[in-house]
Amino acid sequence: MARHEVDVVVVGGGGMGSAAAWRLAGRGADVVLLERFEPGHVRGASHGASRIFRVSYGEPVYIRLAQEAQELWRELESESGTPLLTIIGSVNHGRTPDLDLLAAAVEAAGLPGGWLTPEEAGERWPGLRYDGKVFFHPASGRLHADHAVAALQERAAALGAVVRHRSPVVSIVVKDDDSVDVITDDDVYHARRVVVAAGAWAEKLLGGLVPLPPLRVTQEQPAHFAPLRADDEWPSFGHHFDEETLAATGFLSGIYGLATPGEGIKVGFHGTGPVVDPDNRDFLPESRHVRALQDYARAWLPGVDPDAYTSISCTYTTTPTSDFVLDRVGPVVVAAGFSGHGFKFVPAVGRVLADLALTGERPDARFRLG
Ligand SMILES: Cc1cc2nc3c(=O)[nH]c(=O)nc-3n(C[C@H](O)[C@H](O)[C@H](O)COP(=O)(O)OP(=O)(O)OC[C@H]3O[C@@H](n4cnc5c(N)ncnc54)[C@H](O)[C@@H]3O)c2cc1C
């Protein structure tokens, strides 16, 4: 076994781990990033060409984190020369109080946003149907997930980090508060800190080392539907339903969606996939789920062909509150439970993880271990 001495080992080359390596290397730390699969793999949660970026959250703590992330996405774009974030605006609609809470939080944060009538929204975005008022948030956008992960790893390497793919970590041995061994099949990395951003594998790698909340790993299955008119403009969108409507329609949850250039209109239910073991997935969509998505498209998306779709397979790792876990126990820094809404925050989470590893500064209490 080869032995290496470094400052920080980062386990997991998805969005969160790659951002941590970028921020750590940028602050002069001696970092190695270990990813178990090949570059661009599709077995985790950070692959694909589109993720919704929005600052419009109901809670100030997430609004602040998204605002920081927006600045850091622009910094990464200028460092890497790769465009990543496209501002396209977002609309939220549906008959629930969620909308008013969202609008109030956006207004309280002094962010742009306002109400449209269904006619005004239909005029601008004819691909969607609305049956009530629509909250429009212009500062939302689309992120290119694959390009973002690649840019983060390239920049981390350019700043001195060692990025190793096909390097599964088999165990983490805590020596004391300031030293830890991270072990792969061929190497032992001795470090002051380990940042574990292992996505759906967090419980398997960290169970017993840190008091994680229950993490529910699901296989999510949104789909890309073929647009009927190439020149339709599409915002990112959220459609909220009350329990009564869900029961009456068979829809599995609220809906999110956005256009993925060259692939179609992405539409998904949120956190409704089957619970899976990340090492034993079939990557196959459930037909009941597909039918419910098609029913939604038939009823609410006049701009797509509900029978022309391509399913996507991806994992959510969800905490009981859908809040992220960002904290440190001894030499172990944890990033877990991004609950299907973490990608937009990736570079800001990277900053939080670098703080936890280098200075011990802890984030908002909302993200701390119980
Ligand atoms: C269908 C879908 C749609 C989504 N849409 C949005 C959206 O619109 N907006 C948004 O903000 N968020 C969205 N998300 C959520 C977002 O994509 C995730 O929160 C984010 O990608 C999580 O990143 P991660 O780095 O924690 O996980 P991952 O990307 O899964 O990274 C974990 C990495 O750890 C590696 N790993 C695991 N075990 C080991 C080991 N032992 N050794 C070495 N490496 C290991 C894995 O191979 C993996 O690459 C969506 C997620 C899904 C699934």
The ligand as an SDF file (V2000), in Angstrom:
LIG
                    3D

 53 58  0  0  0  0  0  0  0  0999 V2000
  -33.4290   14.0330  -11.0860 C   0  0  0  0  0  0  0  0  0  0  0  0
  -32.7920   15.1020  -10.2680 C   0  0  0  0  0  0  0  0  0  0  0  0
  -33.0920   16.4220  -10.5310 C   0  0  0  0  0  0  0  0  0  0  0  0
  -32.5190   17.4290   -9.7560 C   0  0  0  0  0  0  0  0  0  0  0  0
  -32.8110   18.7230  -10.0550 N   0  0  0  0  0  0  0  0  0  0  0  0
  -32.2280   19.7070   -9.3330 C   0  0  0  0  0  0  0  0  0  0  0  0
  -32.4520   21.0660   -9.6920 C   0  0  0  0  0  0  0  0  0  0  0  0
  -33.1590   21.3550  -10.6640 O   0  0  0  0  0  0  0  0  0  0  0  0
  -31.8280   22.0300   -8.9520 N   0  0  0  0  0  0  0  0  0  0  0  0
  -31.0120   21.7230   -7.8810 C   0  0  0  0  0  0  0  0  0  0  0  0
  -30.5110   22.6550   -7.2340 O   0  0  0  0  0  0  0  0  0  0  0  0
  -30.7670   20.4310   -7.5270 N   0  0  0  0  0  0  0  0  0  0  0  0
  -31.3560   19.4330   -8.2270 C   0  0  0  0  0  0  0  0  0  0  0  0
  -31.0970   18.1360   -7.9170 N   0  0  0  0  0  0  0  0  0  0  0  0
  -30.2610   17.8110   -6.7460 C   0  0  0  0  0  0  0  0  0  0  0  0
  -28.7760   17.8420   -7.0490 C   0  0  0  0  0  0  0  0  0  0  0  0
  -28.5010   17.3040   -8.3040 O   0  0  0  0  0  0  0  0  0  0  0  0
  -28.0340   17.1340   -5.9220 C   0  0  0  0  0  0  0  0  0  0  0  0
  -28.4100   17.7120   -4.6770 O   0  0  0  0  0  0  0  0  0  0  0  0
  -26.5130   17.2150   -6.0600 C   0  0  0  0  0  0  0  0  0  0  0  0
  -26.1140   16.8170   -7.3300 O   0  0  0  0  0  0  0  0  0  0  0  0
  -25.8610   16.3450   -4.9880 C   0  0  0  0  0  0  0  0  0  0  0  0
  -24.4750   16.3410   -5.2160 O   0  0  0  0  0  0  0  0  0  0  0  0
  -23.5080   15.4060   -4.3750 P   0  0  0  0  0  0  0  0  0  0  0  0
  -22.1290   15.8110   -4.7530 O   0  0  0  0  0  0  0  0  0  0  0  0
  -23.8960   15.4210   -2.9350 O   0  0  0  0  0  0  0  0  0  0  0  0
  -23.8670   13.9130   -4.8500 O   0  0  0  0  0  0  0  0  0  0  0  0
  -23.2980   13.0420   -6.0660 P   0  0  0  0  0  0  0  0  0  0  0  0
  -23.2680   13.8090   -7.3060 O   0  0  0  0  0  0  0  0  0  0  0  0
  -24.0390   11.7670   -6.0580 O   0  0  0  0  0  0  0  0  0  0  0  0
  -21.7550   12.7980   -5.6500 O   0  0  0  0  0  0  0  0  0  0  0  0
  -21.3440   11.8350   -4.7300 C   0  0  0  0  0  0  0  0  0  0  0  0
  -20.1080   11.1910   -5.3480 C   0  0  0  0  0  0  0  0  0  0  0  0
  -19.4640   10.3850   -4.3580 O   0  0  0  0  0  0  0  0  0  0  0  0
  -18.8980    9.2850   -5.0290 C   0  0  0  0  0  0  0  0  0  0  0  0
  -18.6290    8.2560   -4.0350 N   0  0  0  0  0  0  0  0  0  0  0  0
  -19.5470    7.5810   -3.2960 C   0  0  0  0  0  0  0  0  0  0  0  0
  -18.9350    6.6730   -2.5010 N   0  0  0  0  0  0  0  0  0  0  0  0
  -17.5860    6.8010   -2.7400 C   0  0  0  0  0  0  0  0  0  0  0  0
  -16.4160    6.1400   -2.2280 C   0  0  0  0  0  0  0  0  0  0  0  0
  -16.5230    5.1690   -1.3310 N   0  0  0  0  0  0  0  0  0  0  0  0
  -15.2070    6.5120   -2.7140 N   0  0  0  0  0  0  0  0  0  0  0  0
  -15.0930    7.5070   -3.6490 C   0  0  0  0  0  0  0  0  0  0  0  0
  -16.1680    8.1580   -4.1740 N   0  0  0  0  0  0  0  0  0  0  0  0
  -17.3880    7.8090   -3.7210 C   0  0  0  0  0  0  0  0  0  0  0  0
  -19.9870    8.8930   -6.0480 C   0  0  0  0  0  0  0  0  0  0  0  0
  -19.4660    8.0910   -7.0770 O   0  0  0  0  0  0  0  0  0  0  0  0
  -20.4550   10.2700   -6.5200 C   0  0  0  0  0  0  0  0  0  0  0  0
  -19.7690   10.7150   -7.6770 O   0  0  0  0  0  0  0  0  0  0  0  0
  -31.6400   17.1080   -8.6870 C   0  0  0  0  0  0  0  0  0  0  0  0
  -31.3040   15.7630   -8.4350 C   0  0  0  0  0  0  0  0  0  0  0  0
  -31.8780   14.7700   -9.2160 C   0  0  0  0  0  0  0  0  0  0  0  0
  -31.5190   13.3560   -8.9110 C   0  0  0  0  0  0  0  0  0  0  0  0
  1  2  1  0
  2  3  1  0
  2 52  2  0
  3  4  2  0
  4  5  1  0
  4 50  1  0
  5  6  2  0
  6  7  1  0
  6 13  1  0
  7  8  2  0
  7  9  1  0
  9 10  1  0
 10 11  2  0
 10 12  1  0
 12 13  2  0
 13 14  1  0
 14 15  1  0
 14 50  1  0
 15 16  1  0
 16 17  1  0
 16 18  1  0
 18 19  1  0
 18 20  1  0
 20 21  1  0
 20 22  1  0
 22 23  1  0
 23 24  1  0
 24 25  2  0
 24 26  1  0
 24 27  1  0
 27 28  1  0
 28 29  2  0
 28 30  1  0
 28 31  1  0
 31 32  1  0
 32 33  1  0
 33 34  1  0
 33 48  1  0
 34 35  1  0
 35 36  1  0
 35 46  1  0
 36 37  1  0
 36 45  1  0
 37 38  2  0
 38 39  1  0
 39 40  1  0
 39 45  2  0
 40 41  1  0
 40 42  2  0
 42 43  1  0
 43 44  2  0
 44 45  1  0
 46 47  1  0
 46 48  1  0
 48 49  1  0
 50 51  2  0
 51 52  1  0
 52 53  1  0
M  END
$$$$
